[in-house]
Amino acid sequence: MRVYLDNSATTKVDPGVLKKMLPYFSENYGNPSSIHFLGEETSKAIEQARNEVAKVLNCLSEEIIFTSGATESNNLALMGVKKTFENKEKHLIVSNIEHHCILNVVKYFKEQGFLVSYLPVNNEGIIEIKNLEKMITDQTALISIMYVNNEIGTIQPIEKIGKLIKKINQNRKENKILFHVDAVQAVGYLSCDVKKMGVDFLSLSAHKFYGPKGVGILYCKKGIKLKPIMFGGKQEKELRPGTYNVSGIVGLAEAIKIAENGREKNVRKIIELRDQLKQGILKKISRIEINGSIKERIAHNLNISFKGVEGEALVLRLSLSGIAISTGSACSQKTLEPSHVLMALGKGEENAHSSVRFSFGKFNTKKEVHYVLKNLFKSVQDLRKISGFKYDRL
């Protein structure tokens, strides 16, 4: 049996999405920038996709920019805004558990002389509004907070942050704060209504919600001026030059539509599977620790530290049995450094190195969970014996 429990890293393309994409590989293959009939067909498909995405996000279609994925979207939002104010006294705030594609941009800002503050999270992985409010200064220009953490699944109070920023901005004639949210892990599980959230920018990547890899979006609120970070043609208002990934864009739109329409049903199913795994582990395996808030947690995520077990060793052992899980972010698994997210929670290096992430999807089944539990018990037992870890029971 093969069991895939790494849906936070990427998801299987939904059959309905694939069906929608296929004609744009071999039949409707025109370049949307061409003025002939084939170009016109694909150009219309892109604008239809833009309208469908805008409907889910509750925004204007002109506020949607298609990109290659969330890393590019995040870079465009932060770098594009940075280029609109060259005053290095400007201040940026990010949480200390952001994805590396945010943290590394901010690191670059800092090296260039910009003021940067890292907002800490509590031991459950949640930011506290009062701490954010204390950090904001008259020079604060941008705040970037991820909606759902990709490693531990904690959900940040985005609407409350949006309301705080709106309140502060109402008292400012200039130097208004812009609010960016990396919402990559949220689609299909939480509402991404940009008006309710009160965001100026929102980044998404299709392959996290059963769409194709290599395509994403940046929502940019109307009226905000961005400068490009790449240069070329005039596609996407000159903010994202290059030939359009038509099949990918069409697939993204279909995927976000399917994800939103099936959201409530899928969340119920996935929570049941996740809790089945959690209860099975709690019942039979001692000396474990669940990382991140239980209450403020996305449905599909379960991050656990197994004391006396190296997380990477457990991932590899389960892989031999056809079970795919991870130690955290797929973008940083090849480093020996402990997870910056778990370290930010105060877990310590030992706990961080002993953690693994199970992330469910809509295609998983109860039978698969039984198979995982059976192999997990044996793997943990074997690895603890090898490490000489003392325990009272498995």
GUTORDREN-52218 format. One record per residue: residue in three letters; z, y, x of N, C-alpha, C in turn. Coordinates in steps of 0.05 Angstrom, whole numbers, plus 5000, padded with zeros to 4 digits. Each point is the difference from the previous one (the first is absolute). Example, Ala and Ser with C-alpha at 12.3 -4.5 7.8 and 13.67 -1.06 7.14 Angstrom:
% residues 2
ALA515648865264500050244982500050245018SER498650214993500150245016501450224985
//
This chain:
% residues 394
MET500049765017500050244983500050255017ARG498550204992500050265013501350214981VAL502050145010501450204984499950275014TYR499050204986499850275012502250184988LEU501950075017502250184992500150245019ASP497650115005499850245018498450214986ASN500450044975498450184984500550305006SER502250065015500450275008498150085023ALA499149795015498150055022497250034989THR499249834982497450024986500049814977THR498250044982499849834976497249874998LYS499949794986497549874994498450174981VAL497450025004498350164982499949874973ASP500650154979499949904973497149924993PRO499649774987497349914993498450214984GLY501450144983498650214984499150235018VAL501550065020499250215020497649915016LEU500049755009497849905016497450004983LYS500249924975497750004982498850284997LYS501750194998499250284997498650105026MET500949915023499050095026497349885007LEU499549754993497749855010497350134997PRO499450134977497350124998499550225021TYR502150125010499750225019499549915029PHE499949735004499349895026497049945001SER498849924977497349895001498150124980GLU501050124978498250124980500150305000ASN502450114995500350295000501050105028TYR498249975019500850045028499250275011GLY499150194984499150255010502250175012ASN499350185018501850195012500550224980PRO502550054992500550204979499150295008SER499550045025499250275009496950034998SER498649784994497150014997499350114972ILE497850144998499350134974498249834983HIS499249765009498349834984501749854980PHE498749834983501349874978502249815009LEU499749865023502149825009502550155009GLY499550235013502250175008501550124976GLU498450074979501250114976501749804986GLU499249745000501649794987502749975013THR500049995027502549965014501850254999SER498750234999501550254998501550014974LYS498749914979501349994973502349805000ALA499649785014502149805001502550115014ILE499650165021502350125014501450204982GLU498550164986501350204982501549864977GLN498949784990501349854980502649885010ALA500049905025502449895013502150235003ARG499150235008501850235004501450074974ASN498549994978501150064973502149794992GLU499449745007501949794992502650025016VAL499850065026502450035016501650244990ALA498750224994501350244991501549954974LYS498949834983501349944974502649865005VAL500149815019502549855006502150195012LEU499150185017501950185014500650254984ASN498750034977500450244983499450265015CYS497550015011499250245014497150054995LEU498950215012497250064997498449835019SER497549934992498449845018499350145026GLU499850264999499450165024502350005020GLU502449904991502349995018500249735016ILE498049824995500049745014498050015023ILE501049935024498449985024500049705008PHE497749895002499849725010500149995030THR501649815011500349975029499749705007SER500649945025499849725009502649854995GLY502150144991502649874995502250195003ALA502549914996502350175000500650135027THR499449875022500450125026498450265003GLU497449984992498450245001500950214980SER500749914976501050194980502550145009ASN501949865012502450125010499450205023ASN498249925017499250185022498650254990LEU498249964981498650234989501950204986ALA501949894985501950184987501750165020LEU501149865019501850135019498550175020MET497949895012498450155020498550224987GLY498949954976498550214986501750244993VAL502449954992501950214993500950145026LYS500549855021500850125025498050205010LYS497449934996497950185010499850264983THR501250004976500050244984502150205008PHE502049915015502050195011500449945029GLU499150195016500249965029502650115012ASN501750094982502650115008501949775006LYS500749975025501749775008502950024992GLU500750224987502750034989500349854974LYS497749914989500149854975501549745004HIS501249914978501949775002499149784982LEU500149755010499349764984502449824998ILE500249874977502149804995498849744991VAL500849785013499249734992502449825000SER499949794985502349815001499749835026ASN502349895008499949845025499249714996ILE499049944976499049724996497150014991GLU498650215006497150024993498449795016HIS497649954990498149835015499250145026HIS499249845019499350115027497750204998CYS498249974981497850194999500950284992ILE502450024988501350274996501650075024LEU501749825010501850075022498450075025ASN497849885005498550065024498550274998VAL499250074976498850274996502250215005VAL502349954989502350195003500850025030LYS499949775013500750005029498050185015TYR497549994992498050185012500650294994PHE500850064975500750274993502350105018LYS501949835004502450075015499250075029GLU498249835011499050055027498550265003GLN498850094977498550255000501950244995GLY502549954996501950224998500950074971PHE499149844981500950044972502849904996LEU501450124981502749924993499949764981VAL501449795007500049764983502849914995SER500649924975502749894994499549734987TYR501749805008499849734990502349964980LEU499349964975502049974979501149715000PRO502649975004501149735001500249874973VAL500149745000500649854975502849885002ASN501149934977502749875000499749715008ASN502249854999499849725009498549824981GLU499250114977498349844981497150095002GLY499450185018497250085005499050224981ILE501950154988499250214981500850275011ILE498250204997500850275009501850124980GLU501650205008501750154982499150284997ILE499650094975498850264994501650225013LYS502649985000501650225012499550035029ASN499449785015499350025028497350135004LEU498149944983497450135001500350304995GLU501550074980500350284993501250165023LYS501949885015501250135023498050055023MET498149825002498050025022497950214995ILE499550074975497850184994500850295009THR498150125015500450285009497750174989ASP500250265006497850184992497449945013GLN500149855022497549935015498949734992THR501449854982499149744993497350024985ALA498049875011497350014989499149754986LEU501049775009499149744990502349805001ILE500249844978501849784999498449754993SER500449795016498649754995502049774997ILE500049884977501949774994498449784987MET500349755011498649784987501449914975TYR498449934980501049924974501549745001VAL498849805013501249735003499849915029ASN502249925012499849925028498649735002ASN498249985019498449765003501549765011GLU502350045014501549785011502249904982ILE501650194989502349914984499750064970GLY497850134992499450034972501750204985THR501550175014501750194986498350234988ILE500850094976498650214985501450265003GLN498650205009501250275004499850164974PRO501950194996500150164975497950225001ILE497549934999497850195004500050224979GLU500449934974500050214979502250215005LYS502349915009502250185006499350195023ILE498749885020499250165023497950214991GLY498149914984498050184989501250234985LYS502149954984501350214984501550195019LEU501349895021501450175019498050195014ILE497749905009498150165013498850214981LYS499549934976499050194980502050234996LYS502549934998502150204996500150195024ILE499949905024500050175024497550175001ASN497749894993497550155001499950234980GLN501449964978500050214979501350265011ASN501849975019501450225012498750115025ARG497649895006498550095024497450144992LYS499550235011497450134996497949895018GLU500849915023498249875019501449785015ASN498749875019501249775014500949784981LYS498449944980500849794981499849735013ILE501849824992500249745012498049814987LEU498549855016498249804990501449725002PHE499449834980501349744998498049785001HIS500249835021498249775004501549744995VAL498749814987501349744995498049785007ASP501049825017498549755007500949804978ALA498149944982500649834977498749735002VAL499449915024498449765004501249754986GLN502649975001501349764989500750034970ALA499350224988501050054973498049924977VAL497450015006498049954979500449724988GLY499949984974500449744987502849934994TYR501950165010502949954996501450254988LEU499150245008501350244991497850204990SER500850184983498150214992499450185024CYS497450075003499250185021498850254987ASP501250094979499250254986500750245018VAL498150125012500550215020501350254987LYS499550044975501350244987502949954995LYS500749764991502949944996501550005027MET498649905020501349985027500350285013GLY498250184993500150275011499150015029VAL497949845006499049985028497550175003ASP499550085025497650155007497949815013PHE501049795013498349805012501149724994LEU498249814997500849724996498049825013SER500949815016498249825015500249714989LEU497749874997499849734990498049845017SER500349734999498149835014499449764982ALA497549954995499149804980501049725005HIS500149925026500749725006502949934994LYS501650204992502849944993500249934970PHE497950054984500149944972497549844991TYR499449805016497949804993497250125000GLY499750205017497350125005499149935028PRO497750105008498949945027501450165022LYS499849895024501050155024498050225008GLY501050205014498350205011499350234981VAL501650034978499550224982502750094988GLY500350264998502550114988499450274988ILE502150144992499650274989502250185009LEU499350265001502050215002499850174976TYR502150024984500150204979500950265013CYS498450214995500750275011499950204977LYS502250114993500350184977498050235002LYS498850074978498050214999501250275010GLY498650145016501050265011501049985028ILE500649765009501049965028497649975018LYS500050165021497849995019500649825023LEU498349815004500349825023497750055020LYS500549955025497950015020499549725009PRO497549935006499349735008501349925027ILE500449745003500949905026497749835013MET497849974985497649885011497650184992PHE497949995015497850184995497449844999GLY498350084981497549874996498550124977GLY499349844980498650104976501850134980LYS498950054977501550164980501349834978GLN500249735005501249834980502950074995GLU500949964975502850054992500950285008LYS498450194993500750295005500350055030GLU498549855016500050025029502749925012LEU501749874984502649915010499949715009ARG498049854992499849725008497049935005PRO498950105022497249965006499449715005GLY497549934996499149725005498949884975THR498349805003498849864977502149874982TYR499750044975501949904981500149695000ASN502549904998500449714996499949954970VAL497649984989499749994971501349764988SER499649765011501249764988503050025001GLY501150115022502850025003501250204980ILE498750224996500950214981500049894971VAL497849864994499849884973502249794997GLY500549845021502149804999502850124997LEU500550225015502650144998500550094971ALA498050124988500450104973500649784980GLU498549785003500549774982502749885005ALA500849995025502649885007502450174989ILE499850265003502250174990500250004970LYS497749974987499949984971501349744990ILE499349785013501149744994503049995005ALA500850125023502850005008501750164980GLU499050234991501550164981500149874973ASN497849884991500049874973501849764999GLY500349865023501749765000502750045012ARG500850255004502450065015502549874988GLU500650054975502549904988500149705000LYS497849874993500049705000500449895028ASN498650115019500249895028502850055012VAL501150234994502750065011502049804989ARG499949944974501949804989499749735014LYS497549915004499549745012501050005029ILE499450215015500650015028503050025005ILE501450154983502950025003501349724996GLU498949854980501149734995499649825024LEU497750025013499449835023501850095024ARG500250265004501650105022502949924997ASP501150024975502849934995500449705003GLN498049844993500249715003500349935030LEU498550135017500249965028502750105011LYS500850244991502650115009502349824993GLN500149914975502349834991500049745015GLY497649895005499949755015501050035028ILE499450225012501050055028503050045000LEU501050174981502950064998501649744995LYS498849824985501549764992500349805024LYS497949995017500049795020500350095029ILE499550265006500150095027502250215004SER501749955019502250185005499150215021ARG501750195005499750215020497350134999ILE499450114977497550164996500850274991GLU498150195002500550274991497450114989ILE500150104975497750124988499850295009ASN497850085010499750275011498850194980GLY501350234996499050194981501449984973SER499850214984501250004974499049784982ILE501849884985499249804980499050134975LYS501450224993499350144975497550175002GLU499850175021497750175003498049865018ARG498749794990498349835016497549934984ILE497750005014497549924988500149714993ALA498649924979500149734989499349785019HIS498150045017498949785016501249955027ASN502050175008501049995027502749865002LEU500349835020502749885007500149985030ASN501750185012500350005029502849895007ILE500049795015502649865006500349955030SER502550045009500749925027501449735000PHE499149815015501249735003501450005027LYS502650025000501550025025499649745016GLY499750045026499649775018497149905001VAL498250154987497249934999498250245009GLU498249955018498050215007498050024978GLY499650244990498150044978497249905006GLU499050065024497349915008499849695001ALA502249885010500049705001499849884972LEU501450134981500049904972497250044988VAL498850235005497350054990498049785011LEU500249955025498249805012500549714991ARG502649944996500849734990498949964972LEU500350204983499149984972496949994999SER498850155019497050005001498949725005LEU501549845015499149735005500049834975SER501650094980500149864974498250134980GLY498450195009498150134981501250224984ILE502250125010501450214986499750265016ALA498950214988499650255014502050214991ILE501850085018501850224996499850185025SER501750205002499850185024502850095008THR500150135023502550125009500350294992GLY497950114987500150284992497250114999SER499650245009497450134999497949855016ALA497749944987497849865014498950175023CYS500550264998498950185021501750005026SER502449884999501750015023501249735008GLN498949784989501249745005499649905029LYS498150115014499549905027501750145022THR501850174991501850135019502749855000LEU501450015022502649875002502350184992GLU499350254993502050194992501249934973PRO502650034995501149954974498950204980SER500049924975498950184978501550265000HIS498550225001501350274998501250044973VAL499049864979501050034973502849874999LEU500349765010502649864999502050145018MET499150105023501850155017501050254987ALA498350134984500850244985502149944979LEU500149754991502149924980502649935014GLY500050005027502449935015500449715003LYS497949844998500249715001500649895028GLY499150145020500449905027497749825008GLU499649975026497749855010500049714993GLU502349875000500249724993499049944972ASN501050164981499249974972497050074997ALA499150205014497250094997498249785010HIS500749875022498349795011500149744984SER502149974983500249764984499050034972SER498650224995499150064972497149904996VAL499549924975497249944991499650124973ARG497550044993499350124975498349814983PHE500949944976498549854980498950214981SER497350014996498950194981498149854981PHE500750014974498649854980497650154989GLY498349854986497750124986499549864973LYS498150104986499649904972498849725000PHE499049905022498849745001502049785008ASN502550085007502049805008501149854976THR501149765005501049834978502849895007LYS501449894979502649885004499949765018LYS497849854997499749765017499950085030GLU498850225006499950105027502750085010VAL501650124983502850075008501649765007HIS499849794984501449745006499149905028TYR497550015005498949905026501150175023VAL500150264996501150185021502949945005LEU501649984979502949945003500549745015LYS498549804993500349745014499550025030ASN497950145007499350035028501750205014LEU500950204986501850215012502649885008PHE501249844983502649875006499849845026LYS497949845002499749835024499550175025SER498350214997499350175023502550155010VAL501550114982502450155008502049815014GLN500449764989501849815011499149925029ASP497549955003499049925027500250235020LEU499450244992500050235019502950075007ARG501949974981502850055006501149795020LYS499149764997500949795019499050065028ILE497550095002498850075026501550235013SER500750194984501350245011503049965005GLY501149784990502949945004501750164981PHE498850114979501550164981502049834984LYS502550094999502149854985500150104971TYR500049814982500150074972501549794984ASP501250074977501649814985498349834982ARG497750094992498149854985497250115006LEU497949894989497450095006499750304994
//
